[in-house]
Amino acid sequence: MDVKKLQKELENAEIELEEIAMQLADMLGAALYFAGVKKEDLPKVVDLYLQGIDEVFEGEDEDEEMGFEEVVKVIEHLRVKHPKFFGK
């Protein structure tokens, strides 16, 4: 393979990763919304979620996979620590 072809493939892969990251962010927003977070609070709670990952899994291997149960665990942690964002 030549360098130009490899560069193009790398650029395409980077674009795909950005698109996947945006889709994951949207899915997290949807999960938080259905957990009771108001739309206007989603950006703040997404930031709290990212901090919450460190708080919930402190001392654990950072390379561990985050599956369904881990996501729920972090959201439950946020409900306890920041109940004002979780209305009914």
C-alpha positions in Angstrom: 0.0 0.0 0.0 1.2 3.4 -0.7 1.3 6.2 1.8 -1.6 8.2 0.3 -3.9 5.3 0.4 -3.0 4.6 4.1 -3.5 8.3 4.9 -7.0 8.2 3.3 -7.9 5.0 5.2 -6.7 6.6 8.5 -8.8 9.7 7.8 -11.9 7.6 7.1 -11.3 5.6 10.3 -11.0 8.8 12.3 -14.3 10.1 10.8 -16.0 6.8 11.6 -14.7 7.0 15.2 -16.0 10.6 15.6 -19.4 9.5 14.2 -19.6 6.5 16.7 -18.6 8.8 19.5 -21.4 11.2 18.7 -23.9 8.3 18.5 -22.7 7.1 21.9 -23.1 10.5 23.4 -26.6 10.7 22.0 -27.4 7.3 23.4 -26.1 8.3 26.8 -28.2 11.4 26.7 -31.3 9.3 25.9 -30.5 6.9 28.8 -30.2 9.9 31.2 -33.3 11.5 29.8 -35.3 8.3 30.4 -33.7 8.0 33.9 -35.4 11.4 34.7 -33.0 14.1 33.6 -34.6 17.1 32.0 -33.4 18.0 28.5 -31.9 21.3 29.6 -29.8 19.5 32.2 -28.4 16.8 30.0 -25.0 18.5 29.1 -24.3 19.0 32.9 -25.3 15.5 33.8 -23.3 14.0 31.0 -20.3 15.7 32.5 -21.2 14.4 35.9 -21.6 10.9 34.4 -18.0 11.0 33.0 -16.8 12.0 36.5 -19.0 9.4 38.0 -17.3 6.6 36.1 -14.1 7.5 37.9 -15.9 7.7 41.3 -17.7 4.4 40.9 -14.9 2.4 39.4 -12.0 4.0 41.3 -9.0 1.7 41.7 -10.3 -0.7 39.0 -8.7 -1.4 35.7 -9.3 1.4 33.3 -9.3 -0.9 30.3 -12.3 -2.9 31.6 -15.3 -2.8 29.3 -18.3 -0.7 30.2 -21.4 -2.8 29.5 -25.0 -2.3 30.3 -24.6 -3.1 34.0 -21.8 -0.7 34.5 -23.7 2.2 32.8 -26.7 1.5 35.1 -24.4 1.5 38.1 -23.0 4.9 37.2 -26.5 6.3 36.6 -27.7 4.9 40.0 -24.7 6.6 41.6 -25.6 9.9 40.0 -29.2 9.5 41.2 -27.9 9.2 44.8 -25.2 11.9 44.6 -27.1 14.4 42.4 -30.9 13.7 43.0 -31.9 17.3 41.9 -31.3 16.3 38.3 -33.5 13.2 38.5 -37.1 14.2 38.5 -40.2 12.1 38.1 
